[in-house]
């Protein structure tokens, strides 16, 4: 049984992440990672499997977003170029240098 306050706290974190992303602060992606982990746990424990899968997807995209923003902020990669995802290629090349 999940205390009623937990979903409200996670809701607040989700909203904070949205606001931070809206003003283009990378921290928003990190807040989303935390809130999405919370939602995955809440939905899994409540037996809501479709929402669990959805928030696992959101979690994955927020983690990828953290890396994209970190690397593009450092000028190491553009997430999409000519329809290709270049982040992993750029990360590997940077690590090999």
Rosetta blueprint (number, residue, H / E / L):
1 X L
2 X L
3 X L
4 X H
5 X H
6 X H
7 X H
8 X H
9 X H
10 X H
11 X H
12 X H
13 X H
14 X H
15 X H
16 X H
17 X H
18 X H
19 X H
20 X H
21 X H
22 X H
23 X L
24 X L
25 X L
26 X L
27 X H
28 X H
29 X H
30 X H
31 X H
32 X H
33 X H
34 X H
35 X H
36 X H
37 X H
38 X H
39 X H
40 X H
41 X H
42 X H
43 X H
44 X H
45 X H
46 X L
47 X L
48 X L
49 X H
50 X H
51 X H
52 X H
53 X H
54 X H
55 X H
56 X H
57 X H
58 X H
59 X H
60 X H
61 X H
62 X H
63 X H
64 X H
65 X H
66 X H
67 X H
68 X H
69 X H
70 X H
71 X H
72 X H
73 X H
74 X L
75 X L
76 X L
77 X L
78 X L
79 X L
80 X E
81 X E
82 X L
83 X L
84 X E
85 X E
86 X L
87 X H
88 X H
89 X H
90 X H
91 X H
92 X H
93 X H
94 X H
95 X H
96 X H
97 X L
